[in-house]
Amino acid sequence: MRSAITLKHIVLLLMISGMWLHGFSQFTDSTHYRATYQSSGSINRTRDGNTYLLNNAFRFGVKKKDMLLNFNNSWIYGRQQDALTNNDFSTSLDFNLYQTPKFYYWGLANYNTSYSLKVNNQLLAGVGLAYNILDKENAYLNVSDGVLYDKSDLFLNDTTRDVYHTYRNSARLAFRFTIYKVITIESSTFLQNSFDYGYDYIIRSTNSLSFKLNPWLSLTTALAYNRQNRTNSENLLFTYGLTLEKYF
């Protein structure tokens, strides 16, 4: 059966969502909230059929004296001809508790479901430590590590379901560099190994290049790679679109 979501709907959604928000800014003494929306994707229409990928993400942050709270949501939807390739949703709530300007504790609760990675349901929750190697307006470099509890419901293949739980080490490298206040290069990569099973690891890597068009709007290209080794599944996503960001 043909999906109710057509190419025209995707184009319309991109146009509407692209009318909202980015630019590089930061929290200040008078800035306590940040809202960011990103809409990107790719469309290929030929005589033989249509291929498209849509990636939407919304983030909201609250900064207080020694605390930062973030709420993140993303949805990736893709089809090739009449076959579904992506229907991946993620939502998370995380916080940072700062002990010094460079050192802080972090906590995370994250829920995922992913058609492309064969994840029916996954809940990750844990805490850890992080350190800012660089933390300037135009240069940011951060490393972090911690422990996550993982409760997952996976598909090992089309007929075999795997419901299990494990603890993971979660290591992250993140950086952001801004050139002439116009070009921003940003990356965040996680490696999450199970303590119980050596073959069970997760890789999540998101990388973007943004060109500021005005103080709140940027043109963005993004490359994301994800692997769920327990299900022997991975995806590589290249998208382009708009990012809008507002500090208030």
C-alpha positions as CSV (number, residue, x, y, z in Angstrom):
1,M,0.0,0.0,0.0
2,R,1.3,3.4,-0.9
3,S,2.2,5.6,2.1
4,A,0.0,8.6,2.9
5,I,3.1,10.7,2.9
6,T,3.9,11.8,-0.6
7,L,6.7,13.8,-2.2
8,K,4.5,16.9,-2.3
9,H,3.9,16.6,1.5
10,I,7.7,16.3,2.1
11,V,8.5,19.4,0.0
12,L,5.7,21.3,1.7
13,L,6.9,20.3,5.2
14,L,10.5,21.3,4.3
15,M,9.3,24.7,3.1
16,I,7.1,25.3,6.2
17,S,9.7,24.1,8.7
18,G,12.4,26.0,6.9
19,M,10.7,29.3,7.8
20,W,11.6,29.2,11.4
21,L,15.4,29.4,13.1
22,H,20.4,29.2,13.6
23,G,23.4,31.3,13.8
24,F,26.1,30.9,16.3
25,S,25.4,32.5,19.6
26,Q,25.7,31.5,23.2
27,F,24.3,31.9,26.7
28,T,25.1,35.1,28.5
29,D,24.3,36.5,31.9
30,S,21.0,37.7,30.6
31,T,20.3,34.8,28.3
32,H,18.7,31.8,29.9
33,Y,16.8,29.9,27.2
34,R,17.7,28.6,23.7
35,A,15.4,27.1,21.1
36,T,16.7,25.4,18.0
37,Y,15.0,23.8,15.1
38,Q,16.6,22.1,12.1
39,S,15.0,20.8,9.0
40,S,17.1,19.0,6.4
41,G,16.7,16.3,3.9
42,S,17.3,15.1,0.4
43,I,14.9,14.3,-2.5
44,N,15.6,12.4,-5.7
45,R,12.8,12.2,-8.2
46,T,13.2,10.2,-11.4
47,R,10.9,8.6,-14.0
48,D,11.3,5.2,-12.2
49,G,10.3,6.6,-8.8
50,N,11.1,8.8,-5.8
51,T,13.7,8.6,-3.1
52,Y,13.6,11.0,-0.2
53,L,14.9,11.5,3.4
54,L,13.6,14.0,5.9
55,N,15.4,14.9,9.1
56,N,13.8,17.2,11.7
57,A,15.2,18.1,15.1
58,F,14.1,20.4,17.9
59,R,16.1,21.4,20.9
60,F,15.3,23.5,23.9
61,G,17.9,24.5,26.6
62,V,17.6,26.3,29.9
63,K,20.7,27.8,31.6
64,K,20.8,28.7,35.2
65,K,23.8,29.7,37.4
66,D,25.5,26.3,37.7
67,M,23.2,24.1,35.7
68,L,22.3,23.5,32.0
69,L,19.1,21.5,31.1
70,N,18.5,20.3,27.5
71,F,15.5,18.7,25.9
72,N,16.2,17.1,22.4
73,N,13.9,15.5,19.8
74,S,14.6,14.2,16.4
75,W,12.7,12.3,13.7
76,I,14.2,10.8,10.5
77,Y,11.8,9.5,7.8
78,G,12.9,8.1,4.5
79,R,11.5,6.0,1.6
80,Q,13.0,4.5,-1.6
81,Q,10.4,3.9,-4.2
82,D,7.5,2.3,-2.1
83,A,9.9,0.8,0.5
84,L,10.4,2.3,3.9
85,T,14.1,2.9,4.7
86,N,14.0,5.1,7.8
87,N,11.5,5.8,10.6
88,D,13.8,6.7,13.4
89,F,12.7,8.7,16.5
90,S,14.8,9.9,19.5
91,T,14.0,12.0,22.5
92,S,16.3,12.8,25.4
93,L,16.6,14.9,28.5
94,D,20.0,15.7,29.9
95,F,21.6,18.1,32.4
96,N,25.0,19.4,33.3
97,L,26.0,20.4,36.9
98,Y,29.1,22.6,36.8
99,Q,31.7,22.4,39.5
100,T,34.1,24.7,37.7
101,P,33.9,26.5,34.3
102,K,35.7,23.4,32.8
103,F,34.5,20.5,34.8
104,Y,30.9,19.2,35.3
105,Y,28.7,16.2,36.1
106,W,26.2,15.1,33.5
107,G,23.0,13.0,33.6
108,L,20.9,11.6,30.7
109,A,17.7,9.8,29.9
110,N,17.2,8.9,26.3
111,Y,14.5,6.9,24.4
112,N,15.0,5.6,20.9
113,T,13.1,3.7,18.2
114,S,14.7,3.0,14.8
115,Y,13.4,1.1,11.8
116,S,16.8,1.3,10.0
117,L,18.8,0.1,13.1
118,K,16.2,-2.6,14.0
119,V,15.5,-1.0,17.4
120,N,11.9,-1.5,18.5
121,N,12.4,0.3,21.9
122,Q,15.5,1.4,23.7
123,L,15.8,3.3,27.0
124,L,19.2,4.6,28.0
125,A,19.8,6.4,31.4
126,G,22.9,7.2,33.3
127,V,25.4,9.7,34.7
128,G,29.1,10.7,34.2
129,L,31.8,13.3,34.1
130,A,32.9,15.8,31.5
131,Y,35.7,18.3,30.9
132,N,35.9,21.3,28.6
133,I,39.4,21.3,27.1
134,L,38.4,24.5,25.2
135,D,35.4,26.7,25.9
136,K,35.5,29.9,24.0
137,E,33.1,31.8,21.8
138,N,34.7,30.5,18.6
139,A,36.3,27.2,19.9
140,Y,34.8,24.4,22.0
141,L,36.3,21.0,22.7
142,N,34.9,18.6,25.2
143,V,35.5,15.0,26.4
144,S,33.1,13.0,28.6
145,D,32.7,9.5,30.0
146,G,30.1,7.8,32.1
147,V,27.9,4.7,32.7
148,L,24.5,4.1,31.1
149,Y,21.8,1.5,31.9
150,D,20.4,0.1,28.6
151,K,17.0,-1.6,28.4
152,S,16.4,-2.6,24.8
153,D,13.9,-4.4,22.6
154,L,15.6,-5.2,19.3
155,F,15.1,-7.2,16.1
156,L,18.1,-9.5,15.4
157,N,16.4,-10.3,12.1
158,D,12.9,-10.2,10.6
159,T,11.6,-13.0,12.9
160,T,13.9,-13.0,16.0
161,R,13.2,-10.5,18.8
162,D,15.8,-9.7,21.5
163,V,14.7,-8.1,24.8
164,Y,17.6,-7.6,27.2
165,H,19.3,-5.1,29.4
166,T,23.0,-4.2,30.0
167,Y,25.3,-1.5,31.4
168,R,27.4,0.5,29.0
169,N,30.4,2.7,29.2
170,S,29.6,5.9,27.3
171,A,32.5,8.0,25.9
172,R,32.0,11.1,23.9
173,L,34.1,13.6,21.9
174,A,32.5,16.9,20.9
175,F,33.8,20.0,19.3
176,R,32.6,23.2,17.7
177,F,34.7,25.8,15.8
178,T,33.5,29.1,14.3
179,I,35.4,30.9,11.6
180,Y,34.9,34.6,11.1
181,K,31.5,34.3,12.9
182,V,30.0,32.9,9.7
183,I,31.1,29.3,9.3
184,T,30.5,26.8,12.1
185,I,31.9,23.2,12.1
186,E,30.3,21.0,14.8
187,S,30.7,17.3,15.8
188,S,29.6,14.9,18.5
189,T,30.6,11.3,18.5
190,F,29.6,8.6,21.1
191,L,31.1,5.1,21.6
192,Q,28.9,3.0,24.0
193,N,30.3,-0.4,24.8
194,S,28.5,-3.0,26.8
195,F,30.3,-4.2,30.0
196,D,28.7,-7.7,29.5
197,Y,29.2,-8.4,25.7
198,G,32.3,-7.4,23.8
199,Y,30.4,-7.5,20.4
200,D,27.6,-5.2,21.7
201,Y,28.5,-1.6,21.0
202,I,26.7,1.5,19.7
203,I,28.3,4.3,17.6
204,R,26.6,7.6,17.1
205,S,28.3,10.4,15.2
206,T,26.7,13.7,14.1
207,N,28.7,16.2,12.1
208,S,27.6,19.5,10.5
209,L,28.8,22.5,8.6
210,S,26.7,25.7,8.8
211,F,26.9,29.0,7.0
212,K,25.2,31.9,8.8
213,L,22.7,33.8,6.6
214,N,21.6,36.2,9.4
215,P,21.7,36.2,13.2
216,W,19.1,33.5,13.5
217,L,19.2,31.5,10.3
218,S,21.9,29.2,8.8
219,L,22.3,27.0,5.8
220,T,23.4,23.6,7.2
221,T,24.8,20.3,5.7
222,A,25.0,17.4,8.1
223,L,26.5,13.9,8.0
224,A,25.4,11.3,10.5
225,Y,26.6,7.7,11.1
226,N,24.9,5.3,13.4
227,R,25.7,1.6,14.2
228,Q,23.9,-0.9,16.4
229,N,26.4,-3.8,16.3
230,R,24.1,-6.2,18.2
231,T,21.6,-6.1,15.3
232,N,24.4,-5.7,12.7
233,S,22.7,-2.6,11.4
234,E,24.0,0.8,10.5
235,N,23.0,4.0,8.5
236,L,24.9,6.8,6.9
237,L,22.8,10.0,6.4
238,F,23.8,13.1,4.4
239,T,21.3,15.9,4.5
240,Y,21.1,19.6,3.8
241,G,18.7,22.3,4.9
242,L,18.1,25.2,7.3
243,T,18.8,25.6,11.0
244,L,17.1,28.3,13.1
245,E,18.2,29.3,16.6
246,K,17.0,31.8,19.1
247,Y,18.5,32.8,22.5
248,F,16.3,34.7,24.9
